[in-house]
C-alpha cells in the first residue's frame, strides 16, 4: 500500500499533567504516515486524485491548538480521529513528540497506529 509521509510538523498545544505545563502552549512535533491508494494520482498527475498535504497538516494543527489534553496519547488519538473523519485513507501511524520535556532526554514521544474503523 502507498503512503504519504509528513515529518517534523510543528504544532503547539496546551498539554501536560503538571500545573507548570498548563500555563502556556507547548511546542510539539508530529510525524505522520498515511496509507492511501496513490495509483490514481500517479497516473493522472492531478491533486484532486490524492490527499492534500497542506489540508492534512492544517487539520492536525487545529486539533493541537484547540485541545487541552493532559496526555500525548489522548492528543495523538484525537489527531488520528480527525484525519480519518476528513480524509479517505486506510491506516495512520502518528508519532507525537514533546522535545526537551525531561531534563536528561532529548525527546519523549508516543506512536499510535490505527486502521480505519
N, C-alpha and C positions, 0 to 999 in steps of 0.2 A: 504494500500500500504506500502511496505517496505521502509526503509530509511537507508542511510549511513550518519553518522554524524561525522564531523570533528570539534573539538572545540579548540579555542585558537591558531590557526595557526598564527605564527608571520611572518609578511611581512613588507617591507619598501617601501615608495613611496614619491615622491616629490608631496606634496598635501597641499592645503591651499589657502585661498583668499588673505591673507596679505603678504606683501613683506618679512617680517621676517620669515614666514612659508616656503618660497620658496628658502631658502638658503641651505638647506640640506634635505636629506631623513628623513622622519618621521616614527617611528615605529607604526604599526597598528596591530590589531588583527582581525582575520576572524573566524567566526563560521558558519558552513555550515550544512544544512540538504538537502540531495539529495534523492528525491523519485525515486525509481527504483525497478523493479521486481527482487528480490533476490532468487526466487524459484529455478532457475537453479543451482546457486552456493550452495544453501543449500542442494541440492540433490547430486551434483557432487563433491563438495569439490575442485573445480578447479578455480584458479584465473582467468582463461580465461572466466569464466561464471559470473564474477562480474566486477565492476568498480575498477580499481587500485587506491587505496587511494593516493599513492605516486605521481602518474601522475596527479591526480586532484590537489593536493597541489602544485605541480610544475607549473601547468598551472596558478593557482591563483597568485603565487609568481611572475611569469613572467609578467602578466598583471600589477601588482602593481609596479614592478621595472621599467617597460618601460613607465609608464604613467606619465602625467603631468597635471592631472585634478586639478581643484580648489576645487571641492565638493566631499565629501564622496559618495553622491548619484550617481554621474557620474561614479566614480571608481567602486562602487558596481555593477552598471548596466553593466559595461564593463566586470567585472569578471563573472557575470552570463551568459552574451552572449558568452564568451569564453568556459565556461563549456558546454553549450548547443551545441556549434559547434564541440567540441571534444568528447563528451561522450553521450551515449544513455540513457537519463533519462527523466522523465516526468515533474518534478517540482523541483524547487530550492528555498530554503529560505536562504538568506545570511545576516548575521549581520556583519557590518564593524565598528569597534571601533577605536576611536582615544583617547587613555588614556591620562589623565592629561593635556588636552589642555585648559581647563577652570580652573582658579585658585581655584574655590570653588566646583569643581566637580571631582570625581574620573575618570569619563569616559563620552564621548559623542559617540553616535552610531546611525547608521541608519539600518533599517531592510527592505530588499526588498524580496518579494515573487513573483515568476514568474512561469508560466506554459510554457511548450514547445510550441513555435509558430507553 
